[in-house]
Each structure stands twice: as C-alpha cells, then as structure tokens.
C-alpha cells in the first residue's frame, strides 16, 4: 500500500510541477509549440488507428446486410417465414 501511495504522490508532484512550469515559466511561443505538438500526436494516432483498422478489416463501408445474411433471409422467405 505504501508503494502505491508513494507512486500517487510522485505522479501528483510531477503533474503539479509541470502545470506550474507550463503556466508560469515558459513563454507563450513555447506553449503554442507544445499545443501544436499535442495536435500532431493526436492526428498521427488517428491516422495510425485508421490504417490498423483497415488492415484488420474492422471498417465496413457497406450499409446493406452481408451476403450470407441476405442468403439466409431469402431462404427463410422461400420457406414462408
């Protein structure tokens, strides 16, 4: 439990120091550069996620039912259901 508490305190201290440095120490130009860097990382992540999703086949562009579903529906209709 003490390790967890120590870790939480360390993370909170680093976050607090980072916030103070961001707000009080660095210039406006540096803040803008940080914001641009964050936006670049977000955009890169989204592009990589899209590429991975398309390779895995998770992205389905068709709006209609799959061919096997269409066949099953036709078979049920032929049986009178």
BELURTA-V694176 format. One record per residue. RES is the residue in one letter. PSI is psi as a letter, one per 40 degrees, with the letter a starting at -180 (NA if undefined). OMEGA is omega in radians with two decimals (999 if undefined). Layout:
# BELURTA-V694176
res;psi;omega
RES;PSI;OMEGA
RES;PSI;OMEGA
This chain:
# BELURTA-V694176
res;psi;omega
X;d;-3.13
X;d;3.11
X;d;3.14
X;d;3.13
X;d;3.11
X;d;3.10
X;d;3.13
X;d;3.12
X;d;3.14
X;d;3.13
X;d;3.12
X;d;3.13
X;d;3.13
X;d;3.12
X;d;3.13
X;d;3.12
X;d;3.10
X;d;3.12
X;d;3.14
X;d;3.12
X;d;-3.13
X;d;-3.05
X;d;-2.96
X;d;-2.95
X;d;-3.03
X;i;-3.09
X;i;3.12
X;d;3.11
X;d;3.11
X;d;3.09
X;d;3.12
X;d;3.09
X;d;3.11
X;d;3.13
X;d;3.09
X;d;3.12
X;d;3.13
X;d;3.12
X;d;3.11
X;d;3.12
X;d;3.12
X;d;-3.14
X;d;3.13
X;d;3.12
X;d;-3.13
X;d;3.12
X;d;3.13
X;d;3.11
X;d;3.10
X;d;-3.14
X;d;-3.13
X;d;3.14
X;d;-3.13
X;d;3.12
X;d;3.14
X;d;-3.13
X;f;-3.14
X;d;-3.07
X;h;3.11
X;h;-3.10
X;e;-3.12
X;h;3.10
X;d;-3.08
X;i;3.11
X;i;3.12
X;i;-3.11
X;d;3.14
X;d;3.09
X;d;3.11
X;d;3.12
X;d;3.13
X;d;3.13
X;d;3.12
X;d;3.12
X;d;3.10
X;d;3.14
X;d;3.11
X;d;3.12
X;e;3.08
X;e;3.13
X;NA;999
